[in-house]
Amino acid sequence: MTDAKSANQTICDNIRAQLEQFNWPEAQQAGLVEQILGLSTSQAYRKLNGSSPWQLAQVEKLAQYLNVSASTLLVRREPQDSPSLPREQDLIPAILHLNNQSGEAHCWIQLGEPLADDSCAPLLMAKRLHDCWHVFPGTQFDGEDGHEVTYLTVRPPKRANSKRLLVAVLDDKDADLLSAILVQQGLFALPYYESQALLQALSHEEFDAFVLDWVLGEPGSCMEVIETIRRQSPNVPIIVLTGYALEHESELSKALQTNGVYYIGKPAPGSILALQIKNMVTNALEQA
């Protein structure tokens, strides 16, 4: 099992690699870490030489300052042709939770050994919750059903497998929030705040379903988005959300006459809304 020290050293190496791009002496590098994280000078040196463990919140704060993703500092970098890299088919989809404030990210992981106790917690550990793997800081290990994460890459799914449907969410205000709720219900969800971004994604993503807010705060209409999707994906279910059905009754009725278009009214509690969407998507795919 990879111990906490080796994982900590990986973070040190990645942070040093980023700081060395500035061509600064070690004292200046330590001074930057001291200033960003609010540490003493000796604490900053211990962080950089690996004798003091890194906390995920500290890694995320440095990543934000350096304008890189947190995973850039967390994951061991290997040459692309290295034989130690896992094969694509050995990776499983998961949801990464760095901390309570950082939200969620789609990732792919390789599972290591089960964790027997917390005496040597890894940097990251995975637990299966319902039908999905979730990745948490090793410090959150509670002694039950945890696995070491031996490899992690942060990227959206190219296509969800049969158990993990990939849903595109278009909402000009709450795309991230709705996507996070769907993820918690065992779906993959990619958020889009503009219809143009979603339509551009059709060329390289294979979505299993679409969830569209009917009222978009931009030129054009949801009906135009539906028509464009239908030309490229004739049978993929499309779920329209709105709290303004009466105001848009005529246009909405026209949309619902289109093959595979469904309607859910808002507002609704997030968990209930997500279950409705999941059930609609699953039923529509089974019928297809």
VOGU-3710 file (C-alpha; in Angstrom, 3 decimals, decimal comma):
1> mtdaksanqt> 0,000/0,000/0,000  1,229/3,489/-0,797  1,791/5,189/2,551  0,962/8,769/3,486  4,591/9,827/3,264  4,989/8,808/-0,384  1,721/10,516/-1,286  2,884/13,614/0,587  6,182/13,534/-1,285  4,300/13,461/-4,579
11> icdniraqle> 2,570/16,711/-3,607  5,907/18,237/-2,584  7,506/17,301/-5,902  4,585/18,722/-7,901  4,526/21,989/-5,940  8,285/22,399/-6,272  8,035/21,771/-10,019  5,464/24,562/-10,286  7,478/26,996/-8,135  10,725/26,286/-9,968
21> qfnwpeaqqa> 9,181/27,718/-13,112  9,635/31,136/-11,477  13,420/30,503/-11,152  13,291/31,580/-7,510  15,730/30,530/-4,772  14,385/28,202/-2,106  13,974/31,014/0,412  11,682/32,911/-1,956  9,660/29,768/-2,678  9,207/29,180/1,053
31> glveqilgls> 8,270/32,831/1,496  5,486/32,473/-1,078  4,110/29,345/0,617  4,343/31,128/3,961  2,386/34,114/2,653  -0,326/32,162/0,802  -1,016/29,629/3,549  -0,404/31,879/6,566  2,401/29,690/7,935  5,559/30,464/9,841
41> tsqayrklng> 8,855/30,390/7,951  9,872/27,069/9,514  6,474/25,541/8,712  6,770/26,621/5,069  10,215/24,978/4,784  8,880/21,767/6,347  6,037/21,717/3,834  8,423/22,046/0,910  10,880/19,410/2,129  8,129/16,896/2,871
51> sspwqlaqve> 8,563/16,659/6,642  5,165/18,244/7,314  2,048/16,638/5,742  0,019/18,650/3,264  -3,684/19,202/3,857  -6,015/19,145/0,868  -7,292/22,637/1,679  -3,685/23,911/1,497  -3,093/22,138/-1,813  -6,253/23,641/-3,270
61> klaqylnvsa> -5,288/27,140/-2,079  -1,867/26,885/-3,711  -3,384/25,467/-6,899  -5,724/28,456/-7,088  -2,790/30,865/-6,711  -0,696/28,998/-9,306  -3,677/28,843/-11,685  -3,542/25,061/-12,035  -6,028/22,348/-11,129  -5,712/20,760/-7,702
71> stllvrrepq> -5,200/17,384/-9,393  -2,028/18,779/-11,019  -0,522/18,987/-7,534  -2,092/15,806/-6,178  -1,318/13,219/-8,848  2,047/11,651/-9,578  3,214/12,603/-13,056  4,452/9,720/-15,203  5,768/9,715/-18,790  2,973/8,860/-21,194
81> dspslpreqd> 4,733/5,701/-22,322  5,495/4,515/-18,809  4,468/0,869/-18,286  3,333/1,732/-14,735  0,386/3,748/-16,008  -2,878/1,811/-15,710  -4,706/0,743/-18,826  -7,801/2,722/-19,754  -10,014/-0,345/-19,288  -8,718/-0,743/-15,713
91> lipailhlnn> -10,017/2,679/-14,637  -13,455/3,142/-13,127  -15,535/6,337/-13,007  -15,870/8,166/-9,710  -16,736/11,511/-8,156  -13,939/13,462/-6,444  -14,700/15,462/-3,288  -11,667/17,494/-2,174  -13,488/19,259/0,643  -16,883/20,678/1,537
101> qsgeahcwiq> -16,213/23,919/-0,330  -14,571/22,655/-3,516  -17,608/20,939/-5,044  -17,353/17,769/-7,077  -15,392/16,687/-10,126  -15,672/13,724/-12,473  -12,619/11,509/-12,315  -11,327/8,069/-13,226  -9,504/5,978/-10,639  -7,646/2,732/-10,094
111> lgepladdsc> -8,516/1,015/-6,832  -5,827/-0,301/-4,538  -6,062/-2,464/-1,452  -8,973/-2,266/1,001  -8,213/-0,093/4,017  -8,203/-2,098/7,229  -7,754/0,818/9,641  -6,751/4,484/9,742  -3,244/3,941/11,137  -1,740/4,722/7,717
121> apllmakrlh> -4,416/6,593/5,808  -3,607/7,315/2,138  -3,933/10,776/0,642  -7,126/9,754/-1,174  -9,512/6,896/-0,551  -12,578/5,631/-2,402  -15,900/4,327/-1,103  -18,823/2,890/-3,022  -22,031/4,717/-2,168  -25,166/3,339/-3,810
131> dcwhvfpgtq> -24,072/2,572/-7,391  -21,184/5,032/-7,641  -17,602/5,312/-6,365  -16,739/8,512/-4,479  -13,214/9,725/-3,660  -12,491/11,559/-0,397  -9,440/12,730/1,571  -7,904/9,826/3,456  -8,426/11,731/6,695  -12,169/11,106/6,305
141> fdgedghevt> -11,739/7,318/6,455  -14,176/5,930/9,035  -12,919/2,357/9,061  -15,564/0,872/6,767  -15,401/-0,240/3,124  -12,632/2,132/2,035  -10,065/1,480/-0,700  -6,782/3,164/-1,401  -6,733/5,168/-4,659  -3,534/4,232/-6,495
151> yltvrppkra> -4,185/6,349/-9,597  -6,511/9,254/-10,346  -7,092/11,428/-13,376  -9,582/14,287/-13,390  -11,575/14,541/-16,607  -15,190/14,244/-17,706  -16,380/10,912/-19,074  -16,172/10,383/-22,817  -19,202/8,175/-22,493  -20,882/6,753/-19,431
161> nskrllvavl> -21,116/3,002/-19,121  -24,427/1,164/-18,851  -24,690/1,897/-15,136  -23,581/5,527/-15,354  -25,717/7,568/-17,717  -24,226/10,768/-19,095  -26,641/13,696/-18,940  -26,152/17,183/-20,394  -27,698/19,912/-18,223  -28,520/23,308/-19,768
171> ddkdadllsa> -29,587/25,973/-17,269  -28,380/29,561/-17,382  -28,554/29,911/-13,572  -28,327/26,541/-11,825  -26,502/24,153/-14,182  -23,784/23,293/-11,644  -26,244/22,808/-8,795  -28,565/20,584/-10,823  -25,625/18,577/-12,168  -24,318/17,988/-8,640
181> ilvqqglfal> -27,753/16,735/-7,556  -27,865/14,310/-10,499  -24,373/13,065/-9,679  -25,511/12,288/-6,144  -28,276/10,148/-7,667  -25,759/8,012/-9,565  -25,690/9,816/-12,926  -22,861/11,575/-14,705  -23,873/15,152/-15,517  -22,062/17,871/-17,442
191> pyyesqallq> -23,304/21,443/-16,793  -23,762/24,067/-19,524  -24,805/27,663/-18,940  -25,106/28,613/-22,625  -26,892/26,722/-25,361  -24,032/27,284/-27,796  -21,593/25,474/-25,492  -23,950/22,512/-25,251  -24,494/22,346/-29,009  -20,750/22,446/-29,627
201> alsheefdaf> -20,325/19,512/-27,235  -22,609/17,349/-29,379  -19,734/16,737/-31,773  -17,484/15,070/-29,192  -19,753/13,846/-26,363  -22,254/10,990/-26,586  -25,024/11,990/-24,201  -27,600/9,529/-22,917  -30,085/12,304/-22,102  -30,572/16,072/-21,982
211> vldwvlgepg> -32,093/18,213/-19,233  -33,003/21,693/-20,482  -34,404/24,690/-18,656  -37,195/26,036/-20,859  -36,561/29,716/-20,075  -33,012/30,655/-21,087  -31,593/34,100/-20,415  -30,115/34,457/-23,904  -31,193/35,008/-27,509  -32,871/32,022/-29,093
221> scmevietir> -35,222/29,528/-27,514  -35,185/26,125/-25,882  -37,229/24,837/-28,839  -34,371/25,697/-31,191  -31,996/23,734/-28,954  -34,388/20,760/-28,994  -34,634/20,846/-32,771  -30,838/20,936/-33,138  -30,412/18,036/-30,722  -33,076/16,018/-32,549
231> rqspnvpiiv> -31,287/16,409/-35,882  -28,167/14,819/-34,393  -29,699/12,504/-31,776  -33,164/11,388/-32,928  -33,970/9,087/-29,999  -32,140/10,429/-26,944  -34,629/11,561/-24,255  -34,929/15,305/-23,616  -36,416/16,547/-20,342  -37,673/20,124/-20,177
241> ltgyalehes> -37,832/21,896/-16,817  -39,870/25,022/-16,158  -41,917/26,776/-13,540  -43,665/28,840/-16,219  -45,773/26,228/-18,024  -48,895/28,435/-18,160  -47,011/31,388/-19,657  -45,462/29,158/-22,336  -48,297/26,651/-22,804  -48,486/26,874/-26,595
251> elskalqtng> -44,746/26,561/-27,248  -44,344/23,893/-24,573  -47,174/21,838/-26,067  -45,419/21,944/-29,420  -42,172/20,759/-27,829  -43,911/17,859/-26,083  -45,252/16,639/-29,425  -41,643/16,019/-30,464  -40,503/12,412/-30,095  -38,825/11,698/-26,770
261> vyyigkpapg> -39,433/15,089/-25,125  -40,729/15,109/-21,533  -41,697/17,781/-19,011  -41,086/18,268/-15,270  -42,468/21,257/-13,400  -40,463/23,464/-11,072  -39,953/24,210/-8,279  -39,354/20,786/-6,777  -37,013/19,546/-4,029  -33,640/18,734/-5,532
271> silalqiknm> -33,617/15,071/-4,534  -37,137/14,488/-5,892  -36,321/16,348/-9,099  -33,203/14,219/-9,578  -35,120/10,978/-9,001  -37,797/12,059/-11,491  -35,141/12,820/-14,084  -33,301/9,555/-13,415  -36,508/7,522/-13,694  -37,576/9,282/-16,891
281> vtnaleqa> -34,175/8,806/-18,501  -33,939/5,149/-17,474  -37,485/4,345/-18,640  -36,997/6,141/-21,950  -33,772/4,249/-22,649  -35,349/0,915/-21,734  -38,231/1,590/-24,152  -35,755/2,491/-26,866
//
